[in-house]
Amino acid sequence: MSSIKSRNLFWGIFLIVLGFLFLLHNFDYLDFGNMVRRYWPLILIYFGLQALFSTQKSSETKKNRSELGESGDHFEKSYSQTGGENVSNVFGDVRMRFDNQTVRQFSSSNVFGDVDLDFSRAVFEPDSSIRVSGVFGELTIRLPQNVAADVKANYVAGESHIFDNHQSGLFKNISYTFPSSDADSKTLRIEATIVFGEIKIFS
Protein backbone atom coordinates (compact mmCIF):
# COMPACT_ATOMS: atom_id res chain seq x y z
CA MET A 1 0.00 0.00 0.00
CA SER A 2 1.40 3.41 -0.94
CA SER A 3 2.15 6.03 1.72
CA ILE A 4 -0.65 8.25 0.39
CA LYS A 5 -3.20 5.42 0.58
CA SER A 6 -2.05 4.44 4.07
CA ARG A 7 -2.36 8.07 5.26
CA ASN A 8 -5.83 8.33 3.74
CA LEU A 9 -6.82 5.07 5.44
CA PHE A 10 -5.52 6.28 8.79
CA TRP A 11 -7.30 9.63 8.62
CA GLY A 12 -10.52 8.01 7.42
CA ILE A 13 -10.50 5.67 10.42
CA PHE A 14 -9.38 8.49 12.72
CA LEU A 15 -12.28 10.75 11.70
CA ILE A 16 -14.83 7.93 12.02
CA VAL A 17 -13.59 7.08 15.53
CA LEU A 18 -13.47 10.78 16.49
CA GLY A 19 -17.05 11.28 15.28
CA PHE A 20 -18.18 8.22 17.21
CA LEU A 21 -16.51 9.52 20.38
CA PHE A 22 -18.16 12.93 19.93
CA LEU A 23 -21.51 11.15 19.64
CA LEU A 24 -20.93 9.23 22.87
CA HIS A 25 -19.88 12.48 24.55
CA ASN A 26 -23.07 14.25 23.41
CA PHE A 27 -25.18 11.44 24.89
CA ASP A 28 -23.19 11.56 28.16
CA TYR A 29 -21.81 8.03 27.80
CA LEU A 30 -18.24 9.24 28.29
CA ASP A 31 -16.25 12.33 29.19
CA PHE A 32 -14.42 12.97 25.92
CA GLY A 33 -12.51 15.95 27.30
CA ASN A 34 -11.02 13.80 30.07
CA MET A 35 -10.19 11.06 27.58
CA VAL A 36 -8.37 13.54 25.32
CA ARG A 37 -6.35 14.85 28.25
CA ARG A 38 -5.27 11.30 29.16
CA TYR A 39 -4.65 9.67 25.80
CA TRP A 40 -3.62 12.43 23.35
CA PRO A 41 0.07 11.38 23.59
CA LEU A 42 -0.85 8.21 21.65
CA ILE A 43 -1.25 10.36 18.55
CA LEU A 44 2.28 11.70 19.03
CA ILE A 45 3.53 8.13 19.36
CA TYR A 46 1.86 7.25 16.05
CA PHE A 47 3.52 10.17 14.26
CA GLY A 48 6.86 9.31 15.87
CA LEU A 49 6.68 5.73 14.60
CA GLN A 50 5.64 6.93 11.16
CA ALA A 51 8.59 9.34 11.10
CA LEU A 52 11.03 6.57 12.07
CA PHE A 53 9.80 4.26 9.31
CA SER A 54 9.96 6.98 6.69
CA THR A 55 13.45 8.32 7.51
CA GLN A 56 14.89 7.35 4.16
CA LYS A 57 12.02 8.93 2.24
CA SER A 58 12.27 12.08 4.34
CA SER A 59 15.99 12.37 3.59
CA GLU A 60 15.33 12.09 -0.13
CA THR A 61 12.62 14.74 0.09
CA LYS A 62 14.91 17.18 1.90
CA LYS A 63 17.61 16.57 -0.68
CA ASN A 64 15.19 17.33 -3.51
CA ARG A 65 13.99 20.49 -1.76
CA SER A 66 17.51 21.75 -1.25
CA GLU A 67 18.22 21.19 -4.94
CA LEU A 68 15.14 23.24 -5.80
CA GLY A 69 16.12 26.01 -3.34
CA GLU A 70 13.20 25.28 -0.98
CA SER A 71 13.34 25.05 2.77
CA GLY A 72 13.23 21.57 4.29
CA ASP A 73 11.32 22.78 7.33
CA HIS A 74 8.20 24.17 5.71
CA PHE A 75 6.27 24.48 2.49
CA GLU A 76 6.33 28.03 1.17
CA LYS A 77 5.10 29.20 -2.22
CA SER A 78 3.06 31.98 -3.71
CA TYR A 79 -0.57 31.67 -4.71
CA SER A 80 0.16 31.74 -8.45
CA GLN A 81 2.72 28.94 -8.19
CA THR A 82 0.24 26.55 -6.61
CA GLY A 83 -2.62 27.28 -9.00
CA GLY A 84 -4.66 29.00 -6.34
CA GLU A 85 -6.99 26.17 -5.43
CA ASN A 86 -5.82 23.72 -2.78
CA VAL A 87 -2.66 23.15 -0.73
CA SER A 88 -2.23 19.98 1.34
CA ASN A 89 0.62 19.04 3.65
CA VAL A 90 1.32 16.39 6.29
CA PHE A 91 4.47 17.32 8.23
CA GLY A 92 5.84 20.85 8.62
CA ASP A 93 4.52 24.38 8.22
CA VAL A 94 2.62 25.90 5.32
CA ARG A 95 3.39 29.61 4.76
CA MET A 96 1.95 31.51 1.80
CA ARG A 97 1.66 35.12 0.64
CA PHE A 98 -0.97 36.35 -1.80
CA ASP A 99 0.54 39.70 -2.82
CA ASN A 100 -1.47 41.36 -5.61
CA GLN A 101 -3.24 38.08 -6.38
CA THR A 102 -6.97 37.80 -7.08
CA VAL A 103 -8.54 35.15 -4.84
CA ARG A 104 -11.93 33.53 -5.31
CA GLN A 105 -11.63 30.17 -3.60
CA PHE A 106 -8.74 28.78 -1.62
CA SER A 107 -8.36 25.84 0.74
CA SER A 108 -5.49 24.48 2.78
CA SER A 109 -5.12 21.41 4.98
CA ASN A 110 -2.24 20.43 7.22
CA VAL A 111 -1.82 17.55 9.65
CA PHE A 112 1.18 18.33 11.83
CA GLY A 113 2.39 21.95 11.76
CA ASP A 114 1.33 25.58 11.42
CA VAL A 115 -0.55 27.21 8.56
CA ASP A 116 0.22 30.91 7.96
CA LEU A 117 -1.70 32.58 5.12
CA ASP A 118 -1.04 36.25 4.38
CA PHE A 119 -3.94 37.74 2.38
CA SER A 120 -3.19 41.31 3.52
CA ARG A 121 -2.36 42.40 -0.05
CA ALA A 122 -4.75 40.10 -1.89
CA VAL A 123 -7.78 41.10 -3.96
CA PHE A 124 -10.99 39.17 -3.26
CA GLU A 125 -13.69 38.52 -5.83
CA PRO A 126 -17.39 38.63 -4.83
CA ASP A 127 -18.42 35.57 -2.81
CA SER A 128 -14.83 34.53 -2.17
CA SER A 129 -14.15 31.79 0.35
CA ILE A 130 -11.21 30.47 2.35
CA ARG A 131 -11.17 27.07 4.05
CA VAL A 132 -8.32 26.10 6.35
CA SER A 133 -8.03 22.95 8.42
CA GLY A 134 -5.44 21.25 10.58
CA VAL A 135 -4.99 18.62 13.27
CA PHE A 136 -2.08 19.89 15.40
CA GLY A 137 -0.72 23.42 15.17
CA GLU A 138 -1.69 27.03 14.64
CA LEU A 139 -3.85 28.51 11.88
CA THR A 140 -3.13 32.17 11.07
CA ILE A 141 -5.03 34.20 8.45
CA ARG A 142 -4.12 37.84 7.76
CA LEU A 143 -6.72 39.86 5.83
CA PRO A 144 -6.79 43.28 4.12
CA GLN A 145 -8.13 46.19 6.15
CA ASN A 146 -11.23 46.75 4.02
CA VAL A 147 -12.63 43.20 3.89
CA ALA A 148 -15.83 42.18 5.65
CA ALA A 149 -15.65 38.59 6.84
CA ASP A 150 -18.14 35.94 7.89
CA VAL A 151 -16.13 33.48 9.99
CA LYS A 152 -16.97 29.99 11.19
CA ALA A 153 -14.28 28.45 13.40
CA ASN A 154 -14.21 25.30 15.48
CA TYR A 155 -11.74 23.24 17.48
CA VAL A 156 -11.70 20.36 19.95
CA ALA A 157 -9.14 21.81 22.35
CA GLY A 158 -7.39 25.15 22.03
CA GLU A 159 -8.12 28.85 21.61
CA SER A 160 -9.10 31.40 19.00
CA HIS A 161 -8.38 35.08 18.31
CA ILE A 162 -10.83 36.22 15.64
CA PHE A 163 -10.50 39.99 15.23
CA ASP A 164 -11.54 41.30 18.67
CA ASN A 165 -13.12 38.02 19.82
CA HIS A 166 -11.04 35.71 22.03
CA GLN A 167 -12.17 32.30 23.28
CA SER A 168 -10.56 29.15 24.64
CA GLY A 169 -11.59 25.75 25.92
CA LEU A 170 -12.99 22.48 24.57
CA PHE A 171 -15.43 21.77 21.71
CA LYS A 172 -15.83 25.33 20.50
CA ASN A 173 -17.98 26.27 17.51
CA ILE A 174 -17.71 29.97 16.75
CA SER A 175 -19.62 32.15 14.29
CA TYR A 176 -18.38 35.70 13.94
CA THR A 177 -19.12 38.48 11.46
CA PHE A 178 -16.65 41.33 11.09
CA PRO A 179 -18.19 44.51 9.62
CA SER A 180 -16.16 46.53 7.14
CA SER A 181 -15.79 50.30 7.00
CA ASP A 182 -16.06 50.02 3.20
CA ALA A 183 -19.75 49.97 2.23
CA ASP A 184 -18.99 48.45 -1.19
CA SER A 185 -17.00 45.58 0.25
CA LYS A 186 -18.20 42.02 -0.34
CA THR A 187 -18.32 39.56 2.53
CA LEU A 188 -15.56 36.96 2.57
CA ARG A 189 -16.54 33.53 3.89
CA ILE A 190 -13.93 31.85 6.10
CA GLU A 191 -14.04 28.36 7.61
CA ALA A 192 -11.22 27.46 10.00
CA THR A 193 -10.96 24.11 11.77
CA ILE A 194 -8.26 22.76 14.08
CA VAL A 195 -8.42 19.68 16.30
CA PHE A 196 -5.74 20.69 18.81
CA GLY A 197 -4.27 24.19 18.50
CA GLU A 198 -4.97 27.86 17.92
CA ILE A 199 -6.85 29.89 15.32
CA LYS A 200 -5.88 33.51 14.56
CA ILE A 201 -7.77 35.70 12.08
CA PHE A 202 -7.11 39.42 11.88
CA SER A 203 -6.60 42.35 9.53
N, C-alpha and C positions, 0 to 999 in steps of 0.2 A: 504494500500500500504506500502511495506517495506521501511525502510530508504534508502536502496541501490537503489531501483527502483525510489523513489522520487528524490534522488540526480541525478540519470541518466536522469530523465525527466527534471529536472531543467537545467542541463548543456546542454542537447540537445536543449531545447528552447533557452537558453542563446546564444549558438553558432549560431543558425539560425538567431536570432535577430541581433547579432553582425555582421554576414556576410552581412545581409541586410543593416545595417547601413554603413558598409564599401562601399557597392555598391553605395548607395546614395551619400556618400562622394566623390567617384571617379567620379560620374557624376555631381558633384557640386550642388546637390540639398540641401545639408546641410553641416554645418561645424562640422564634427564629433569631432575634437579636442576641440572645444569650448563646445560641449555637454558633453564630458567626464569630462572636468574641472568643469562643473556645477553640474552634476548628479551622479558622481562616489560615493558619500556617500550613495546612495541608496543601493549599493551592500553591504556596511558595515552594514546597517540596516538589510538587509536580513540575513546575517550571525549572527548578534546579536540575532534576533528572533529565528533563528534555534538553536543557542546555549542555549537560555532560555528554549525552548521546549524539549531539549534533556539533561537537567541537570542530571536527574536520570541515564540515560544511560552512560553519561560521568563519573559519579561517580563510576559506576560499572566497567567501563573500566580502570580507574585509579587504582581501588582496585586490579583488575586482574593483571595489569602491575607491581604493587608493589610486589605482591605475586611471580611474575616471575623474580623479580630483574631488571625490565626495568624501565626507566625513564618515568614519566607521561607527560613530556613536549615535547618529541620528539621521533621519531622512529629511532632506531640505531641498525643495525646488520651488520654482515659481508656478503660478497658476497656469500660464500658457504652456509650460513644459509638460504638465501632466494632463493636458486636455480639458481641464476645468470641470471634471465630472465627479470622480470618486478617487480617494486615496485610502489604501488599506495598508496596515503595518502590524507586525506581531511584537517584535522586541525593539526597544529604543524609542526615541522621541520623533515626533513629526512637527516640523516648523516650516511654515509657509507664509510668504508675503504676496499680496495681490495689488501691487502698485500699478495704478492706471489701467487696471483690468476690469472689464465688464463682467459682472457675475449674475447669473440667473438661478442656477441650482448648483449646489456643491455639497458633497458629503465626505466625511472622513471617519474611519474607524481604526482604533488602536487597542491592542490587548494589554501590553505591559510597557508603560511609558507615558510621557506627557504629549499633549497636542496643543500647539501654539499657532493660532491662525490670525494673521494681521490683515484685517480688511480696512484699516484706517484710511487708505488712499484708493479704495476700490470704488467702482461705480455699479450701483445695483439697478437692475431692470425692475419694472413693475411685477409684483407677485414673486419676488425672489425668495429663495429658501436656503437655509443652511442646516445640515444635520451632522451632528458630531457625537460619537459614542466611544466609550472606552471601558475597560475593566478595572485596571489599576493605574492611577496617575492623576494628572491635573489637566483639565480642559480650559484653555484660555482663548477668548474670542475678543479681538479689538475691532470696534466699529467706527465709521466716520461720525463726526459730530452731528450731522443733520439727518440721521436715519432714525425713523420710528421703528420700533421692534416689538413684535409679539413673541414672547419667549415661553417655552415649555421646557422645564428642566426637572430631572428626577435622579435620585441616587439611593442606594441601599444604606450606605454609611459614609458620612463625610460632611461637607459644608459647601455653601454657594454664596457668591458675591455677584449679584445681578443688578448692575447699576447701583442704586442706593439701597437695595434690599439684601440683607444678610441673614442666612439661616444655617443651622447645623443640626445634626442628629441622625436618626435612622428612618428609612422608608419615606423620604420626602418626595412629594410631587408638587411642583411649583409652577404657577401660571402668572406671568408678569408682563404688563404692557408698558412700554416706555414711550411717552409722548414726545414728539419732535417739535422744535421751534419753527420748523419750515412747514408751512401749511400745504405746500405742494408735494411734500414727501410721501412716498408710498411705504406701506408697512412691510417690513422684512420679517419673515417667519423663521424662527430659530428653535430647533429641538436639540437639547443637550442631555446626554445620558451617561452616567458613570456608575459603576457598581461600588467601588471603594475609592474615594478620592475627593477632589475639589473642582468646582465649576466657577469660572470667572468670566463675566461678560460685562464689557464697559466700552465707553467711547471717549 
